Amino acid sequence: MQNHIIIEPASKIREIARNALAGFWKPVIIGILIYYLLTSGVELLLNGVFVFSNPMNVYDTNIVQNIPYGGSIYSFILGGPFELGISIFLLTFFRKRKTDNTLLFEGFSHFGKAFLLLLLMSVKIMLWSFLFVVPGIIAAFRYSQSFYVLADNPDMSVSDCIKESCRLMTGNKGRYFYLQLTFIGWYILASIPRGIFSAFSDGTGAFAIILGIILSLPMVVVDAYLMTANTAFYELATENLVVMKGADYNDMVNADYTVKEESAPAEDTEGAEAETPEAEPEKPEE
């Protein structure tokens, strides 16, 4: 089956994302912030609690090397379900303009597949990275749609999700790569407050951690923008999102974007007709 080649430029994909986020920035940012607290936040906390101390003797000097391991175990076990959960959250928002934070835990309904999918993707990307850095990056782009595919097709096998992602990204990896690059400027600007704080603080203590999280909020805003744009990219690749162009095919500025909607089921129409009782035929007079 031939895949769809995305022709929309990155600027228009970002425009789709902004239009989708209009009026929904706050709930989407809150959902993504909860996702980060449940993943990266808990990982940092566990790394501070579960640490392996490795005594070393370097040049007749005893040095204790602390190796955190709690967060790595946590991410290894629960990273997949949370990744599936954020994919479901983003797809639901993009398609229905609804934000339900409980969807972040929906990935646990398919825990086994989500766990295996992240594991298989990580192994494949790692093996490609052994050849060189660039093949590893290309592999990451090739498998980037796998969790969206699983979110749409929970009955699909893990290997089929990866194959479908590869099919969708055939001919689209360059466009996807460029889309990510267009957000670098935003990330640099958003990281300035946290960078200044890190330069004058060691980041230890409850107050410093809380302040660091607050100063990281601008980056969460950019993450919401990027994640929504990536969701739009997936919808374009699957042709769920279609471009309705005007008379001039090259007029991309005034293009209207819409999401395909399925027609109402036939039984609903029949049910509506059934609600109107038909008049009984008159009986002939004897």
Phi and psi in degrees as a GROMACS rama.xvg file:
@    title "Ramachandran Plot"
@    xaxis  label "Phi"
@    yaxis  label "Psi"
@TYPE xy
-77.0463  138.382  GLN-2
-88.1262  168.064  ASN-3
-91.7899  128.628  HIS-4
-90.093  122.908  ILE-5
-76.3338  125.432  ILE-6
-107.846  -11.6833  ILE-7
-67.9166  133.205  GLU-8
-70.7382  164.96  PRO-9
-59.9232  -35.6389  ALA-10
-61.5421  -36.5105  SER-11
-76.8842  -32.4869  LYS-12
-66.4779  -38.8824  ILE-13
-65.7732  -35.0627  ARG-14
-63.9789  -41.1992  GLU-15
-58.8236  -44.0225  ILE-16
-63.0109  -43.4981  ALA-17
-64.877  -40.5016  ARG-18
-63.669  -37.6761  ASN-19
-68.3074  -37.059  ALA-20
-81.2819  -12.9006  LEU-21
-57.4079  118.086  ALA-22
84.4543  -3.27762  GLY-23
-127.917  12.7706  PHE-24
-56.8939  -48.7252  TRP-25
-61.2474  -53.4892  LYS-26
-64.3751  -33.8071  PRO-27
-68.8613  -42.6436  VAL-28
-62.1362  -41.4383  ILE-29
-62.1284  -43.3007  ILE-30
-62.0329  -43.4951  GLY-31
-69.2377  -36.1595  ILE-32
-63.617  -41.4029  LEU-33
-61.6903  -41.2041  ILE-34
-59.8649  -44.0795  TYR-35
-67.8856  -37.9466  TYR-36
-64.9838  -36.0991  LEU-37
-77.0326  -20.0277  LEU-38
-107.101  -78.132  THR-39
-65.4446  -38.7723  SER-40
-62.5661  -50.0061  GLY-41
-65.3464  -35.4665  VAL-42
-61.8207  -45.2541  GLU-43
-63.2781  -40.574  LEU-44
-62.986  -44.8527  LEU-45
-68.8024  -33.7813  LEU-46
-65.0137  -29.067  ASN-47
-78.8887  -19.7222  GLY-48
-96.8493  -46.1853  VAL-49
-101.597  102.38  PHE-50
-131.504  133.714  VAL-51
-96.3127  122.29  PHE-52
-92.9151  123.8  SER-53
-118.68  100.936  ASN-54
-66.5324  135.252  PRO-55
-133.994  149.273  MET-56
-116.326  109.514  ASN-57
-119.103  117.026  VAL-58
52.2534  48.7272  TYR-59
61.8854  23.331  ASP-60
-120.488  125.634  THR-61
-78.9727  120.825  ASN-62
-125.259  135.08  ILE-63
-102.573  117.063  VAL-64
-95.927  117.835  GLN-65
-93.0109  121.035  ASN-66
-114.938  106.905  ILE-67
-72.0683  140.848  PRO-68
-136.389  -16.0479  TYR-69
-61.8246  -44.7653  GLY-70
-66.8991  -35.1722  GLY-71
-65.6068  -41.3118  SER-72
-64.7145  -42.2187  ILE-73
-59.9482  -47.9819  TYR-74
-66.2462  -36.7156  SER-75
-63.3149  -39.0909  PHE-76
-83.2866  -43.5751  ILE-77
-106.584  -4.20702  LEU-78
-60.2407  -41.7681  GLY-79
-62.046  -52.9093  GLY-80
-58.8744  -38.8108  PRO-81
-69.4013  -35.7273  PHE-82
-64.8819  -39.7722  GLU-83
-67.1101  -37.6164  LEU-84
-63.4888  -43.3585  GLY-85
-69.6403  -30.0671  ILE-86
-67.0911  -42.6433  SER-87
-64.2541  -42.2001  ILE-88
-58.8673  -47.2069  PHE-89
-69.089  -41.5612  LEU-90
-65.1211  -41.1079  LEU-91
-63.8479  -42.7628  THR-92
-63.4077  -47.746  PHE-93
-63.9435  -37.8372  PHE-94
-85.1582  -34.4474  ARG-95
-116.616  -4.72081  LYS-96
55.1546  43.706  ARG-97
-126.545  138.114  LYS-98
-118.149  115.524  THR-99
-126.741  107.583  ASP-100
-67.6224  -18.6479  ASN-101
-67.9851  -19.1538  THR-102
-66.8564  -19.6419  LEU-103
-62.2436  -22.974  LEU-104
-99.5737  1.09868  PHE-105
-65.9664  -24.2765  GLU-106
-62.9166  -22.6913  GLY-107
-72.2547  -15.4344  PHE-108
-69.206  -20.6736  SER-109
-126.931  49.2369  HIS-110
-55.9917  -47.9176  PHE-111
-60.0482  -47.7905  GLY-112
-67.4445  -41.4024  LYS-113
-63.65  -42.0851  ALA-114
-62.797  -47.6599  PHE-115
-67.5205  -34.4998  LEU-116
-64.8439  -47.1543  LEU-117
-64.7686  -39.1728  LEU-118
-63.7018  -47.5566  LEU-119
-65.3888  -41.3991  LEU-120
-61.5408  -44.3694  MET-121
-63.2455  -41.1332  SER-122
-65.5489  -44.9684  VAL-123
-62.7577  -44.6969  LYS-124
-64.6888  -39.825  ILE-125
-63.8671  -42.4546  MET-126
-64.9586  -40.437  LEU-127
-66.549  -32.699  TRP-128
-68.4854  -24.4327  SER-129
-63.8261  -29.2216  PHE-130
-69.5618  -45.2762  LEU-131
-179  169.768  PHE-132
-65.9059  -43.3882  VAL-133
-60.4953  -46.7465  VAL-134
-59.15  -33.078  PRO-135
-66.295  -40.414  GLY-136
-66.0269  -43.16  ILE-137
-61.3821  -40.8144  ILE-138
-63.2262  -39.8775  ALA-139
-61.6632  -39.985  ALA-140
-68.0216  -38.3539  PHE-141
-62.6769  -36.3322  ARG-142
-98.04  7.14332  TYR-143
-65.0666  -22.1096  SER-144
-95.6895  4.00512  GLN-145
-61.3049  -42.7386  SER-146
-73.0186  -31.0637  PHE-147
-63.8418  -40.8852  TYR-148
-63.3295  -43.4996  VAL-149
-65.1417  -37.7672  LEU-150
-62.0143  -37.4346  ALA-151
-81.4716  -26.0128  ASP-152
-133.018  73.1318  ASN-153
-63.6786  -18.7151  PRO-154
-86.6279  -7.45779  ASP-155
-75.2213  144.217  MET-156
-70.4508  161.547  SER-157
-61.678  -46.2315  VAL-158
-64.3435  -35.5996  SER-159
-69.0225  -33.2938  ASP-160
-62.8803  -42.0225  CYS-161
-67.7141  -41.2447  ILE-162
-62.8263  -39.9702  LYS-163
-67.2162  -38.0863  GLU-164
-62.1708  -42.1712  SER-165
-61.5437  -40.0495  CYS-166
-65.3083  -45.0531  ARG-167
-63.6698  -32.9949  LEU-168
-89.916  -4.15229  MET-169
-62.8199  116.944  THR-170
82.8517  -2.62419  GLY-171
-115.693  -3.67388  ASN-172
-63.9508  -39.4275  LYS-173
-63.0525  -42.1737  GLY-174
-64.9956  -39.7323  ARG-175
-66.2394  -42.1866  TYR-176
-61.492  -44.6669  PHE-177
-65.6358  -36.4087  TYR-178
-59.4653  -41.1658  LEU-179
-65.9385  -38.9721  GLN-180
-63.5174  -32.1504  LEU-181
-68.1411  -10.4476  THR-182
-98.2389  -1.88612  PHE-183
-61.0399  -43.3416  ILE-184
-59.518  -42.6977  GLY-185
-63.1616  -40.812  TRP-186
-66.4308  -37.3265  TYR-187
-62.6795  -45.7304  ILE-188
-63.9246  -42.2144  LEU-189
-69.1034  -25.3793  ALA-190
-85.479  -8.40463  SER-191
-60.4759  -48.696  ILE-192
-58.5084  -45.0419  PRO-193
-67.869  -35.3715  ARG-194
-65.3258  -41.9674  GLY-195
-63.648  -41.7376  ILE-196
-63.8139  -42.757  PHE-197
-65.422  -29.2379  SER-198
-70.0111  -24.8503  ALA-199
-114.604  7.15836  PHE-200
-141.893  147.267  SER-201
-85.2229  -4.90636  ASP-202
78.2215  8.71455  GLY-203
-95.3416  156.224  THR-204
95.3968  151.53  GLY-205
-62.8802  -42.9086  ALA-206
-64.0431  -42.1522  PHE-207
-64.8508  -38.1983  ALA-208
-66.5231  -44.8813  ILE-209
-64.0262  -44.2132  ILE-210
-64.2323  -37.3277  LEU-211
-63.1557  -39.1348  GLY-212
-64.6427  -42.7808  ILE-213
-62.5625  -42.7093  ILE-214
-71.5062  -14.1184  LEU-215
-87.4744  -6.72896  SER-216
-58.7226  -37.2269  LEU-217
-57.5014  -33.5171  PRO-218
-71.0372  -31.1874  MET-219
-66.872  -34.9207  VAL-220
-62.7048  -44.3468  VAL-221
-65.3536  -37.8117  VAL-222
-60.1136  -41.7446  ASP-223
-61.8119  -40.3172  ALA-224
-64.2568  -48.7712  TYR-225
-66.3881  -44.297  LEU-226
-63.3313  -37.9111  MET-227
-67.6739  -38.7631  THR-228
-64.7931  -39.7844  ALA-229
-65.9912  -35.2529  ASN-230
-65.8741  -40.8888  THR-231
-62.3734  -37.4521  ALA-232
-61.0836  -44.3065  PHE-233
-62.6093  -42.1926  TYR-234
-65.1224  -34.696  GLU-235
-69.2818  -42.1739  LEU-236
-64.5037  -35.0045  ALA-237
-88.2682  -4.40082  THR-238
65.7372  21.5538  GLU-239
-73.8977  -31.728  ASN-240
-103.255  121.451  LEU-241
-117.792  153.07  VAL-242
-102.975  120.256  VAL-243
-96.9294  104.129  MET-244
-93.289  155.861  LYS-245
-80.8011  -159.721  GLY-246
-64.1583  -37.3753  ALA-247
-87.7453  111.933  ASP-248
-61.3114  -32.118  TYR-249
-86.0685  -1.85854  ASN-250
-81.6604  84.7296  ASP-251
-85.0047  -19.6233  MET-252
-68.0846  -41.0974  VAL-253
-97.7726  16.9569  ASN-254
-67.1348  142.924  ALA-255
-99.377  135.175  ASP-256
-111.955  137.239  TYR-257
-146.807  156.519  THR-258
-99.8141  133.623  VAL-259
-61.4517  138.186  LYS-260
-118.486  135.58  GLU-261
-73.9021  146.063  GLU-262
-70.2781  154.576  SER-263
-62.9362  141.948  ALA-264
-58.4377  147.641  PRO-265
-61.8907  -33.3177  ALA-266
-66.7084  -27.5859  GLU-267
-64.8833  -41.0728  ASP-268
-65.1678  -41.4649  THR-269
-65.2708  -37.7833  GLU-270
-64.7341  -38.3847  GLY-271
-65.2018  -37.8788  ALA-272
-69.7809  -31.7211  GLU-273
-70.6639  -20.651  ALA-274
-69.7836  -21.7073  GLU-275
-94.9342  103.305  THR-276
-67.3828  139.773  PRO-277
-80.3535  146.045  GLU-278
-69.2367  135.27  ALA-279
-72.4731  141.934  GLU-280
-66.0421  142.353  PRO-281
-71.2065  140.44  GLU-282
-79.9906  138.102  LYS-283
-66.9794  139.132  PRO-284
-71.3715  141.149  GLU-285
